[in-house]
Amino acid sequence: MTDLAAAHVSALQALLNGAQSNAYNLGTGEGHSVLAVLNGIRGVTGRALPVQFAPRRSGDPARLVADASRVARELHWTPLYSDLEQMIQDADRWHRERHFSPRAPLAESGGS
């Protein structure tokens, strides 16, 4: 969340300095599978999200990683955090501080 906010601040500062509006990919350059993110959420929060496994849809890429070189070049932004667990902890803390929710486990669904 911190990196995302910093990127938005950099973009707003550029606009205020007369830059044109642009679209930017934000990321660390490292990909994480959906399953790795789900397992990370479970590890950080102690809660398992309901999951339904299904075959890959036609046209879904096997791997998708954001290229953030443009935002680095134009706005001089680079992420400070690249550790998936740290990113999940940061997002979880942000959410809990704004929307209190008890840490009751969510219902488990098949396979994980």
Number of C-alpha atoms within 10 A of each C-alpha: 16 13 19 12 10 15 21 13 13 17 23 14 13 15 13 10 9 9 13 9 10 10 8 17 13 21 19 18 14 12 13 12 11 9 12 13 14 18 18 20 21 15 14 15 16 14 18 19 16 13 14 9 10 6 5 9 7 6 6 8 8 7 8 12 13 13 15 17 18 15 20 16 10 14 16 12 20 17 16 10 15 13 10 16 17 13 17 20 17 16 14 15 15 13 13 12 9 8 9 9 9 7 10 10 12 11 10 12 12 8 8 13
